[in-house]
Amino acid sequence: MAAFDRFKQFKFAHWAYNLVHYKSLLHNKAAYKKYNINKPLIASISSKDFPDKESKAWLDIGHSKNLVPSKEQFKHFSMDVQQQLLSWSDNGYLILNNFFDNPMVESINKEIEKLVGQKKLQPTHDNKLMFANKISSFIKKITLEKRLNEILSFILGGEVVPFQTINFIYGSGQRAHSDSIHMTTYPLGYLIAVWVALEDTSIDNGPLFYYPGSHRMPYLLNNDFNEGETALTLGKKDYVDYEDVIEKAIAEKQLEKKIFLAKKGDVFIWHANLVHGGMPVANAELTRKSMVIHYFANDVIKYHEISERPSLMEG
Ligand SMILES: O=C(O)CCC(=O)C(=O)O
């Protein structure tokens, strides 16, 4: 393990970092009070600090076909969206074909290109362009798109707040995972993701894949794969260990894998616990421009399970 990675194993390194970013942790204050979490906002936090693993988002408590029609807002959605909301509990995803029109998609692509050209957006080691929403008022505006936010806040049962955007120029090739290991909430299930196709995808440029119904599997959290945690150090297992465990769980369940062959402008919304990833890129010369926006419900505890770091949210 590299020296810096070893250093990050020590929780006090995170506490110091959190202290510097104290303002960005205030979003957790009301929820800590509500759920009786007696810890400073800068402290490490994980599922072990919560009273149960059972509390869930309102739409996960029963079946969406029974729950959604009783809400006033439901009848204001299009027939297509209504049908998909009724099946949310079965599928764990929703598809909005042609949601963004061509000029809008081109404007997003231009904006990302500009930010990359100006080196304001730099690819991470795994080729992600992170947090364009924090440096571009145009991208921020996209995350707040009204029709989109109405659907998201309906599904999560309250106000949603964008946490991050991730832009891809090439397919991610990312292994199967649930976002709840990266952006965890208490109660569970209060994260939602929006994937936007910024060009057509095909089997050659590494399209998105997903397992319908996988969101109903138990949430995989530190207790399920990590070990060796102490009061001062994080568990000894790594993200790769998590990926191995989730792949095994999917294989055991024999869930069907589906591939989203998106057209430019299509949107795919997934549940906090839907297992998904990126297909291997068959032709490395092809781009696969896309943007993911992750949203949290506003009034829940938001953090990162593996590193036990509370999420940093813009004030
Ligand atoms: O776009 C992809 O290939 C995968 C994105 C993803 O898995 C995520 O953002 O959680």
The ligand as an SDF file (V2000), in Angstrom:
LIG
                    3D

 10  9  0  0  0  0  0  0  0  0999 V2000
  -21.5070    5.3780  -16.7950 O   0  0  0  0  0  0  0  0  0  0  0  0
  -21.0080    4.3280  -16.4360 C   0  0  0  0  0  0  0  0  0  0  0  0
  -20.3990    3.5820  -17.2010 O   0  0  0  0  0  0  0  0  0  0  0  0
  -21.1270    3.8890  -14.9970 C   0  0  0  0  0  0  0  0  0  0  0  0
  -21.4600    5.0130  -14.0790 C   0  0  0  0  0  0  0  0  0  0  0  0
  -21.6180    4.5380  -12.6830 C   0  0  0  0  0  0  0  0  0  0  0  0
  -21.5660    3.3840  -12.4090 O   0  0  0  0  0  0  0  0  0  0  0  0
  -21.8920    5.4770  -11.5860 C   0  0  0  0  0  0  0  0  0  0  0  0
  -21.7620    6.6900  -11.7760 O   0  0  0  0  0  0  0  0  0  0  0  0
  -22.2160    5.0220  -10.4820 O   0  0  0  0  0  0  0  0  0  0  0  0
  1  2  2  0
  2  3  1  0
  2  4  1  0
  4  5  1  0
  5  6  1  0
  6  7  2  0
  6  8  1  0
  8  9  2  0
  8 10  1  0
M  END
$$$$
